[in-house]
């Protein structure tokens, strides 16, 4: 029996030859330095922040080189695939404004000329290339059962040998074609393995774009390339897909570093040009001085739903991911506050290569505060409204009822050279401005801390005198502050801080103490945005009503 006859027997249902597939997927019409890369998740769960970082990097390197960024769904692990797994992945990516040039756009639809972009729909392609290897005597059927493989592994573990199906353990490599045919005709199940040409005691040198040159032993394990269900293994499928889709760069987590020898060997055995690999170290968490891998189980910020629930702007998340991607991005962004991430040229050599980056939630918070502070009040209102519609129904109703009023609240100390940075996320807004809504203010059991002024009669005097004698809705800010000073002079408080510091015993307190009494009576808090703006928005009638609580 010839190798071709053997291949036809093992894989009789292949629709096209590998040569035909080569013609179906011609080279892309791109510049020589254009990067073609992809995000290739499995529908076995939701993406996490580490996946989003990989996705961000792949997108940026492709876009800045006028290349292609595509989405491929690697769904050959049917046992672990979750219901609606593809839709969930697409929804998450859409939530973070990740757009692809090609790939899946729904469970069933795709865009692009290099598909199908779902591996389960590429079954014939993988079998065509497996057939090629069988014809070239580079692959064979293996009948080893799970029990036999377990027995081999247990012996290897007991005798402290390398684990795997290689060398003398790879017994099926030596079965004759005739014996194999008979066993298949007798109903035995089998996989197809690639004959490894490697020697574990020889080394290969891999030039990783992030980690640099790495010396590794050759792969000598006869890897499974086609499983019993007829679908390929990940290792085999990704090599064929990246070849036919003309991927130039693969950005992935460094848990795949140990698989590099087998992946590069598969490329070599198939006669493919290598892609360039860039392996990212995992994101770390500083846990009381101890560094550990960021965990979806322990750390809420590892899961992407966290950012939506908290209301952290996706733009802030992307800016933070950019600071992780290249160490010099942060200084550049600080020096170019009006620039976009798209204006920065990312480089693989500037990606951290040792250990992993500490995922600093405090740094993300500061980035988010800066970002939100630069938004127009109307834009912030729209974003908070959209967030509250999903996560805070009561606040959503208030926002809908008081659009212009809320926009004015959000605009306090915003349109100035150094805008106020109160909000780190959309979920902060209600916590910090709730007192501006009478429905909420009047329904709460309120606690007041007037700081230095504690006498109830004195508090009453300050409030009553101010509202009856000095407050006017029509005052400019300068007029308002002048009247606050007059109020201080009348009641025995220093209107001039320098004078107070020079002779504190002459006064009951100072202008800051009087302002604090007014502020706390209105809001319960001594830390609020500009008091003049709060008074102007509340208006005299509402101010008086709140002051009367102390009469």
TIZADO-729071 format. One record per residue (C-alpha): residue in one letter; z, y, x. Coordinates in steps of 0.1 Angstrom, whole numbers, padded with zeros to 4 digits, always signed. Layout:
# TIZADO-729071
aZYX/...
END
This chain:
# TIZADO-729071
x+0000+0000+0000/x-0010+0034+0014/x+0013+0064+0014/x-0009+0081-0012/x-0007+0050-0035/x+0030+0049-0030/x+0033+0086-0039/x+0011+0081-0070/x+0034+0053-0081/x+0066+0072-0075/x+0054+0105-0091/x+0025+0096-0114/x+0029+0125-0138/x+0022+0154-0114/x-0002+0178-0131/x-0013+0198-0100/x-0015+0191-0063/x+0005+0212-0039/x-0028+0226-0026/x-0035+0239-0061/x-0001+0255-0063/x-0007+0273-0030/x-0038+0289-0046/x-0020+0298-0078/x+0006+0319-0058/x-0014+0340-0034/x+0001+0364-0009/x+0014+0396-0025/x-0006+0428-0020/x+0022+0447-0002/x+0026+0465+0031/x+0037+0443+0061/x+0072+0458+0062/x+0078+0455+0024/x+0108+0434+0015/x+0106+0409-0013/x+0140+0396-0023/x+0157+0382-0053/x+0189+0376-0072/x+0190+0339-0081/x+0221+0330-0102/x+0228+0298-0119/x+0237+0299-0156/x+0270+0282-0150/x+0293+0313-0155/x+0294+0351-0154/x+0285+0371-0122/x+0315+0386-0103/x+0318+0416-0082/x+0306+0397-0050/x+0274+0388-0069/x+0270+0424-0080/x+0272+0435-0043/x+0245+0410-0034/x+0224+0421-0063/x+0229+0458-0053/x+0219+0451-0017/x+0188+0431-0027/x+0176+0458-0050/x+0181+0486-0026/x+0164+0469+0004/x+0134+0460-0018/x+0131+0494-0034/x+0134+0515-0002/x+0106+0494+0014/x+0083+0496-0016/x+0088+0459-0020/x+0097+0436-0050/x+0131+0427-0064/x+0130+0398-0089/x+0154+0376-0109/x+0151+0339-0107/x+0173+0316-0128/x+0183+0285-0109/x+0192+0261-0137/x+0187+0227-0122/x+0224+0218-0124/x+0222+0209-0160/x+0257+0194-0161/x+0274+0227-0153/x+0251+0250-0173/x+0270+0269-0200/x+0258+0278-0235/x+0238+0310-0235/x+0243+0312-0198/x+0211+0331-0191/x+0217+0356-0219/x+0252+0363-0205/x+0239+0369-0170/x+0211+0392-0183/x+0236+0412-0205/x+0260+0417-0175/x+0232+0429-0153/x+0219+0452-0180/x+0254+0467-0184/x+0253+0476-0147/x+0218+0491-0150/x+0203+0464-0127/x+0165+0464-0134/x+0141+0439-0119/x+0104+0442-0110/x+0098+0406-0120/x+0117+0377-0135/x+0135+0367-0167/x+0141+0393-0193/x+0155+0370-0220/x+0163+0333-0224/x+0126+0327-0230/x+0106+0358-0218/x+0097+0369-0184/x+0076+0395-0165/x+0056+0390-0133/x+0028+0369-0119/x+0048+0345-0098/x+0067+0326-0125/x+0079+0307-0142/x+0111+0324-0130/x+0134+0296-0144/x+0136+0266-0122/x+0137+0241-0151/x+0102+0253-0161/x+0089+0246-0125/x+0095+0208-0126/x+0059+0199-0118/x+0058+0223-0088/x+0087+0206-0071/x+0073+0171-0078/x+0040+0181-0063/x+0056+0191-0030/x+0078+0160-0031/x+0046+0140-0035/x+0032+0158-0005/x+0061+0147+0016/x+0059+0111+0004/x+0022+0110+0013/x+0031+0123+0048/x+0058+0096+0051/x+0085+0124+0052/x+0103+0113+0021/x+0113+0080+0004/x+0130+0066-0027/x+0167+0059-0023/x+0186+0034-0045/x+0221+0039-0032/x+0245+0040-0062/x+0275+0063-0065/x+0297+0034-0056/x+0278+0027-0024/x+0278+0064-0015/x+0316+0066-0021/x+0321+0035+0000/x+0301+0051+0029/x+0320+0083+0026/x+0354+0066+0025/x+0345+0046+0056/x+0333+0077+0074/x+0365+0096+0065/x+0387+0067+0076/x+0369+0064+0110/x+0367+0102+0114/x+0329+0103+0114/x+0306+0130+0100/x+0301+0126+0063/x+0266+0121+0049/x+0236+0099+0044/x+0222+0098+0080/x+0213+0075+0108/x+0224+0040+0103/x+0240+0049+0070/x+0206+0059+0056/x+0196+0023+0049/x+0170+0030+0022/x+0149+0048+0047/x+0138+0015+0061/x+0130-0003+0028/x+0093-0013+0027/x+0071+0003+0001/x+0065-0031-0015/x+0103-0037-0019/x+0108-0003-0033/x+0081-0007-0059/x+0095-0041-0070/x+0130-0026-0073/x+0117+0003-0094/x+0097-0021-0116/x+0129-0041-0121/x+0145-0009-0135/x+0166+0004-0106/x+0173+0041-0107/x+0165+0061-0076/x+0164+0096-0060/x+0139+0109-0035/x+0153+0119-0001/x+0136+0138+0027/x+0135+0120+0060/x+0153+0143+0084/x+0136+0147+0118/x+0168+0164+0131/x+0192+0153+0158/x+0228+0164+0153/x+0234+0166+0190/x+0207+0192+0194/x+0212+0228+0184/x+0192+0255+0166/x+0196+0292+0170/x+0195+0312+0138/x+0191+0350+0138/x+0210+0362+0108/x+0203+0398+0098/x+0240+0405+0093/x+0258+0380+0115/x+0234+0380+0144/x+0225+0350+0164/x+0243+0318+0155/x+0241+0284+0173/x+0243+0255+0150/x+0236+0217+0152/x+0204+0204+0137/x+0205+0188+0104/x+0201+0150+0105/x+0211+0141+0069/x+0185+0127+0046/x+0190+0152+0018/x+0182+0144-0018/x+0152+0165-0029/x+0145+0150-0063/x+0174+0138-0085/x+0174+0108-0108/x+0167+0131-0138/x+0135+0142-0121/x+0148+0177-0113/x+0150+0190-0077/x+0182+0198-0058/x+0190+0234-0052/x+0182+0230-0015/x+0146+0218-0021/x+0138+0240-0051/x+0149+0273-0035/x+0127+0267-0004/x+0096+0260-0025/x+0103+0289-0049/x+0109+0314-0021/x+0077+0302-0004/x+0055+0305-0034/x+0071+0337-0047/x+0067+0351-0011/x+0103+0360-0007/x+0108+0377+0027/x+0146+0382+0027/x+0174+0362+0011/x+0208+0380+0008/x+0236+0357-0002/x+0272+0348+0004/x+0282+0333+0037/x+0294+0301+0020/x+0258+0291+0025/x+0258+0295+0063/x+0267+0258+0068/x+0235+0249+0047/x+0212+0269+0070/x+0202+0240+0092/x+0191+0219+0062/x+0174+0248+0045/x+0154+0258+0076/x+0145+0222+0082/x+0132+0219+0046/x+0110+0249+0053/x+0098+0233+0085/x+0091+0199+0070/x+0071+0215+0042/x+0052+0236+0067/x+0065+0269+0053/x+0072+0302+0071/x+0109+0309+0073/x+0124+0336+0052/x+0150+0359+0068/x+0186+0353+0058/x+0214+0378+0055/x+0248+0362+0048/x+0275+0384+0034/x+0312+0377+0041/x+0334+0375+0010/x+0352+0405-0004/x+0389+0404+0005/x+0421+0416-0011/x+0450+0431+0008/x+0479+0413-0008/x+0510+0430+0007/x+0496+0429+0042/x+0480+0395+0039/x+0442+0394+0036/x+0428+0368+0012/x+0396+0362-0007/x+0392+0383-0039/x+0398+0359-0067/x+0385+0359-0103/x+0416+0341-0113/x+0441+0364-0097/x+0424+0398-0095/x+0410+0414-0126/x+0387+0436-0106/x+0368+0406-0094/x+0354+0401-0129/x+0327+0425-0140/x+0341+0429-0175/x+0371+0447-0160/x+0349+0478-0152/x+0337+0481-0188/x+0372+0475-0203/x+0387+0502-0180/x+0357+0525-0185/x+0348+0529-0148/x+0314+0545-0146/x+0288+0520-0133/x+0275+0548-0111/x+0309+0550-0094/x+0309+0512-0089/x+0275+0515-0073/x+0285+0543-0050/x+0315+0522-0039/x+0292+0491-0033/x+0270+0514-0012/x+0301+0522+0010/x+0306+0485+0015/x+0270+0479+0022/x+0267+0504+0051/x+0296+0518+0070/x+0279+0552+0074/x+0271+0557+0038/x+0304+0574+0029/x+0301+0602+0054/x+0265+0608+0044/x+0274+0609+0007/x+0303+0633+0013/x+0279+0656+0033/x+0253+0654+0005/x+0272+0656-0028/x+0240+0663-0048/x+0221+0634-0033/x+0214+0600-0049/x+0220+0566-0035/x+0182+0562-0035/x+0180+0590-0009/x+0200+0569+0017/x+0182+0545+0040/x+0202+0513+0042/x+0201+0491+0073/x+0211+0454+0077/x+0226+0462+0111/x+0251+0485+0095/x+0265+0458+0072/x+0299+0446+0083/x+0295+0413+0102/x+0330+0403+0111/x+0354+0390+0084/x+0350+0405+0050/x+0353+0440+0035/x+0386+0448+0019/x+0380+0456-0018/x+0399+0488-0021/x+0405+0496-0058/x+0422+0529-0048/x+0390+0540-0030/x+0369+0531-0060/x+0393+0552-0082/x+0388+0582-0060/x+0351+0578-0061/x+0352+0575-0098/x+0374+0606-0101/x+0349+0626-0081/x+0320+0613-0101/x+0335+0620-0135/x+0346+0655-0124/x+0310+0664-0118/x+0297+0653-0152/x+0290+0679-0178/x+0316+0679-0206/x+0289+0669-0232/x+0278+0640-0210/x+0314+0629-0205/x+0320+0631-0242/x+0291+0608-0249/x+0302+0583-0224/x+0338+0582-0236/x+0326+0579-0272/x+0304+0549-0263/x+0333+0533-0244/x+0358+0540-0272/x+0335+0525-0298/x+0340+0491-0281/x+0375+0493-0267/x+0395+0519-0287/x+0386+0523-0323/x+0414+0548-0332/x+0402+0571-0304/x+0366+0566-0314/x+0374+0579-0349/x+0390+0610-0334/x+0361+0616-0311/x+0336+0613-0339/x+0356+0637-0361/x+0361+0663-0334/x+0330+0663-0313/x+0329+0700-0303/x+0366+0704-0300/x+0369+0673-0277/x+0340+0685-0256/x+0359+0718-0251/x+0390+0699-0241/x+0370+0679-0216/x+0354+0711-0203/x+0388+0726-0192/x+0386+0734-0154/x+0353+0715-0152/x+0327+0742-0145/x+0341+0756-0114/x+0338+0751-0076/x+0365+0726-0074/x+0366+0708-0108/x+0397+0692-0120/x+0399+0654-0113/x+0422+0641-0140/x+0401+0611-0151/x+0394+0581-0130/x+0380+0562-0159/x+0371+0567-0195/x+0403+0549-0206/x+0423+0577-0190/x+0410+0603-0213/x+0431+0596-0244/x+0462+0590-0223/x+0459+0625-0209/x+0447+0645-0239/x+0463+0628-0269/x+0486+0658-0275/x+0456+0679-0284/x+0451+0659-0316/x+0476+0668-0344/x+0472+0635-0361/x+0485+0618-0330/x+0510+0645-0319/x+0527+0646-0353/x+0529+0609-0357/x+0547+0602-0324/x+0584+0601-0315/x+0582+0628-0288/x+0603+0631-0257/x+0605+0665-0239/x+0615+0673-0203/x+0616+0710-0197/x+0626+0706-0161/x+0647+0735-0149/x+0654+0751-0184/x+0677+0727-0203/x+0697+0750-0227/x+0683+0745-0262/x+0690+0780-0273/x+0673+0794-0242/x+0642+0772-0249/x+0642+0785-0285/x+0644+0821-0274/x+0615+0817-0249/x+0593+0800-0275/x+0601+0823-0304/x+0598+0855-0284/x+0565+0844-0269/x+0548+0835-0301/x+0561+0864-0322/x+0557+0891-0296/x+0533+0883-0268/x+0508+0856-0279/x+0473+0866-0292/x+0442+0844-0297/x+0420+0872-0285/x+0436+0877-0250/x+0415+0872-0219/x+0431+0850-0192/x+0442+0881-0173/x+0458+0897-0204/x+0475+0864-0213/x+0491+0861-0178/x+0502+0897-0179/x+0520+0891-0212/x+0537+0859-0197/x+0550+0882-0170/x+0563+0907-0195/x+0580+0879-0214/x+0597+0869-0181/x+0609+0904-0175/x+0623+0907-0210/x+0642+0875-0208/x+0655+0878-0172/x+0631+0855-0154/x+0613+0866-0122/x+0577+0875-0129/x+0569+0877-0092/x+0575+0845-0072/x+0580+0864-0039/x+0607+0884-0055/x+0623+0853-0069/x+0623+0835-0035/x+0638+0866-0019/x+0666+0870-0045/x+0669+0839-0067/x+0704+0847-0078/x+0692+0878-0097/x+0672+0857-0122/x+0676+0829-0147/x+0645+0814-0132/x+0609+0823-0125/x+0576+0825-0142/x+0568+0789-0135/x+0599+0778-0155/x+0589+0799-0185/x+0553+0785-0183/x+0567+0750-0181/x+0588+0755-0213/x+0557+0767-0232/x+0536+0738-0217/x+0561+0711-0225/x+0567+0723-0260/x+0530+0721-0267/x+0522+0689-0249/x+0555+0671-0239/x+0541+0671-0204/x+0547+0694-0175/x+0514+0683-0158/x+0484+0694-0179/x+0452+0712-0174/x+0451+0750-0175/x+0477+0763-0200/x+0457+0793-0211/x+0428+0770-0221/x+0451+0747-0240/x+0466+0776-0259/x+0432+0790-0267/x+0420+0757-0281/x+0451+0750-0302/x+0453+0785-0317/x+0483+0805-0329/x+0490+0786-0361/x+0491+0752-0344/x+0511+0766-0315/x+0537+0781-0338/x+0540+0748-0358/x+0547+0729-0325/x+0572+0756-0314/x+0591+0754-0347/x+0603+0719-0338/x+0628+0737-0315/x+0640+0764-0339/
END
